[in-house]
Amino acid sequence: MNNVSFNYLYVTVWQINYWTFSVGILIGAIAMTNEVDFKILGDWNMQKEQLLLEYSQLTNADLEFREGGESELLYKMSSRLHLDNNVVIKIIQNNFFKLFDVPEY
């Protein structure tokens, strides 16, 4: 009887770990699809200066950007600002719209 309880407990823990892992992968995949579509538009140096003025906790190193390095930039900014990547994307987009006087879509 004791052995049966142990096996049941083991299967239950395995199922919980499996579902937790699966949900984690699903959430990660959803987050990645949002980040993959994100691209830096316009003159990044102008945008960087404006972001440095608005967010004093950001540094030049946090805002270093090279072509195709959007995910690295998002990681640095979200870590420094303690915000979700989607919020950081919105900050960058709003900064672009405001700086270049582009109507938001």
Residue frames as qw, qx, qy, qz and C-alpha x, y, z in Angstrom:
[[0.000, 0.886, 0.464, 0.000, 0.00, 0.00, 0.00],
 [0.316, -0.781, 0.103, 0.528, 2.82, 2.37, 0.83],
 [0.416, -0.120, 0.602, 0.671, 4.43, 1.71, -2.56],
 [0.218, 0.642, 0.656, 0.331, 1.20, 2.57, -4.40],
 [0.133, -0.938, -0.230, 0.224, 0.95, 5.95, -2.67],
 [0.396, -0.569, 0.358, 0.625, 4.54, 6.73, -3.58],
 [0.367, 0.185, 0.693, 0.592, 3.93, 5.85, -7.25],
 [0.086, 0.822, 0.547, 0.133, 0.79, 7.97, -7.32],
 [0.259, -0.877, -0.013, 0.405, 2.65, 10.89, -5.76],
 [0.435, -0.310, 0.521, 0.666, 5.50, 10.51, -8.26],
 [0.287, 0.457, 0.688, 0.486, 3.11, 10.49, -11.25],
 [0.050, -0.914, -0.399, 0.058, 1.23, 13.50, -9.89],
 [0.329, -0.752, 0.189, 0.540, 4.44, 15.51, -9.39],
 [0.418, -0.040, 0.640, 0.643, 5.61, 14.50, -12.87],
 [0.199, 0.680, 0.637, 0.304, 2.30, 15.63, -14.38],
 [0.156, -0.937, -0.181, 0.252, 2.48, 18.98, -12.58],
 [0.389, -0.554, 0.398, 0.619, 6.08, 19.51, -13.69],
 [0.393, 0.237, 0.705, 0.540, 5.19, 18.52, -17.27],
 [0.109, 0.829, 0.520, 0.175, 2.26, 20.95, -17.44],
 [0.272, -0.872, 0.014, 0.406, 4.26, 23.72, -15.80],
 [0.434, -0.296, 0.548, 0.651, 7.04, 23.17, -18.34],
 [0.309, 0.463, 0.704, 0.440, 4.53, 23.10, -21.24],
 [0.020, -0.931, -0.362, 0.048, 2.82, 26.29, -20.12],
 [0.377, -0.719, 0.216, 0.542, 6.22, 27.94, -19.70],
 [0.407, -0.006, 0.642, 0.650, 7.16, 27.04, -23.26],
 [0.177, 0.704, 0.630, 0.276, 3.83, 28.33, -24.56],
 [0.166, -0.939, -0.162, 0.254, 4.18, 31.66, -22.73],
 [0.424, -0.513, 0.412, 0.623, 7.76, 32.00, -23.98],
 [0.381, 0.265, 0.690, 0.555, 6.65, 31.32, -27.54],
 [0.068, 0.872, 0.474, 0.097, 3.92, 33.96, -27.32],
 [0.290, -0.860, 0.065, 0.416, 6.37, 36.51, -25.92],
 [0.470, -0.255, 0.548, 0.643, 8.90, 35.73, -28.66],
 [0.355, 0.563, 0.626, 0.406, 6.37, 36.31, -31.43],
 [0.041, -0.969, -0.225, 0.090, 5.82, 39.86, -30.18],
 [0.394, -0.728, 0.317, 0.463, 9.54, 40.57, -29.98],
 [0.579, 0.064, 0.618, 0.528, 10.37, 39.08, -33.38],
 [0.297, 0.763, 0.487, 0.303, 8.07, 41.56, -35.15],
 [0.232, -0.931, -0.064, 0.274, 9.66, 44.55, -33.38],
 [0.679, 0.317, 0.120, 0.651, 12.11, 46.63, -35.42],
 [0.265, -0.618, -0.101, 0.734, 13.88, 49.91, -34.65],
 [0.427, 0.731, 0.407, 0.345, 12.81, 52.63, -37.07],
 [0.031, 0.984, 0.008, 0.177, 14.38, 56.01, -37.77],
 [0.359, 0.629, -0.488, 0.488, 17.58, 57.49, -36.40],
 [0.762, -0.404, -0.482, 0.154, 18.39, 55.47, -33.27],
 [0.460, 0.042, -0.318, 0.828, 20.93, 58.03, -31.98],
 [0.230, -0.369, -0.038, -0.900, 18.23, 60.71, -31.75],
 [0.744, -0.420, -0.381, -0.354, 15.86, 58.29, -30.06],
 [0.734, -0.132, -0.491, 0.451, 18.59, 57.19, -27.67],
 [0.188, 0.209, -0.258, 0.924, 19.26, 60.77, -26.54],
 [0.493, -0.395, -0.141, -0.762, 15.57, 61.32, -25.84],
 [0.835, -0.312, -0.447, -0.074, 15.31, 58.06, -23.88],
 [0.574, 0.018, -0.455, 0.680, 18.37, 59.02, -21.81],
 [0.096, -0.299, 0.139, -0.939, 16.66, 62.31, -20.90],
 [0.668, -0.337, -0.213, -0.629, 13.34, 60.67, -20.00],
 [0.937, -0.303, -0.170, -0.034, 14.70, 57.62, -18.16],
 [0.056, -0.856, 0.476, -0.194, 17.64, 58.60, -15.99],
 [0.763, -0.365, 0.531, -0.057, 18.27, 54.99, -14.91],
 [0.877, 0.429, 0.159, 0.145, 19.24, 54.05, -18.50],
 [0.402, -0.643, 0.396, 0.518, 22.88, 54.30, -19.58],
 [0.400, 0.637, -0.463, -0.469, 24.56, 54.58, -22.98],
 [0.031, -0.257, 0.963, 0.077, 25.56, 50.92, -22.64],
 [0.438, 0.317, 0.758, -0.366, 21.90, 49.93, -22.13],
 [0.523, 0.714, 0.209, -0.416, 20.93, 51.73, -25.33],
 [0.083, -0.468, 0.718, 0.508, 23.70, 50.46, -27.60],
 [0.769, 0.400, 0.410, -0.283, 22.09, 49.12, -30.75],
 [0.058, -0.375, 0.718, 0.584, 23.35, 47.48, -33.90],
 [0.605, 0.182, -0.398, -0.665, 21.33, 46.31, -36.88],
 [0.729, -0.049, -0.654, -0.197, 19.32, 43.21, -35.99],
 [0.340, 0.059, -0.740, 0.577, 20.00, 43.58, -32.26],
 [0.448, -0.477, -0.144, -0.742, 16.47, 44.46, -31.17],
 [0.821, -0.396, -0.403, -0.077, 16.13, 41.51, -28.77],
 [0.630, -0.043, -0.379, 0.677, 19.40, 42.40, -27.03],
 [0.015, -0.334, 0.066, -0.940, 18.30, 46.03, -26.70],
 [0.638, -0.471, -0.290, -0.536, 14.94, 44.94, -25.27],
 [0.806, -0.269, -0.463, 0.252, 16.67, 42.68, -22.76],
 [0.427, 0.078, -0.307, 0.847, 18.98, 45.46, -21.55],
 [0.216, -0.359, -0.032, -0.908, 16.22, 48.06, -21.30],
 [0.723, -0.435, -0.370, -0.388, 13.69, 45.75, -19.64],
 [0.739, -0.197, -0.477, 0.433, 16.29, 44.63, -17.11],
 [0.279, 0.116, -0.240, 0.923, 17.32, 48.17, -16.25],
 [0.343, -0.276, -0.066, -0.896, 13.77, 49.56, -16.10],
 [0.181, 0.069, 0.903, -0.384, 12.30, 46.41, -14.46],
 [0.602, 0.358, 0.101, -0.707, 9.56, 46.29, -17.08],
 [0.766, 0.243, 0.595, 0.019, 8.13, 43.66, -19.39],
 [0.381, -0.067, 0.565, 0.729, 9.47, 43.60, -22.96],
 [0.146, 0.651, 0.651, 0.362, 6.08, 44.59, -24.37],
 [0.203, -0.917, -0.231, 0.252, 6.06, 47.71, -22.17],
 [0.410, -0.518, 0.347, 0.666, 9.58, 48.59, -23.33],
 [0.336, 0.292, 0.670, 0.594, 8.50, 48.16, -26.95],
 [0.002, 0.857, 0.502, 0.118, 5.64, 50.57, -26.33],
 [0.341, -0.805, 0.024, 0.484, 8.05, 53.08, -24.73],
 [0.401, -0.223, 0.529, 0.714, 10.35, 52.93, -27.77],
 [0.215, 0.520, 0.687, 0.460, 7.44, 53.23, -30.20],
 [0.119, -0.915, -0.373, 0.096, 5.93, 56.19, -28.35],
 [0.397, -0.644, 0.210, 0.619, 9.34, 57.86, -28.24],
 [0.364, 0.085, 0.636, 0.675, 9.67, 57.40, -32.02],
 [0.088, 0.730, 0.619, 0.277, 6.18, 58.82, -32.68],
 [0.250, -0.907, -0.197, 0.276, 6.80, 61.81, -30.43],
 [0.457, -0.511, 0.333, 0.647, 10.31, 62.55, -31.67],
 [0.228, 0.000, 0.656, 0.720, 9.58, 62.32, -35.38],
 [0.396, 0.303, 0.178, -0.848, 6.04, 63.69, -35.14],
 [0.274, 0.005, -0.857, -0.436, 4.56, 60.57, -36.68],
 [0.682, -0.230, 0.057, -0.692, 0.89, 59.79, -36.00],
 [0.360, -0.206, 0.887, -0.203, 0.44, 56.59, -34.01],
 [0.463, 0.047, -0.697, -0.545, -1.14, 53.68, -35.85]]
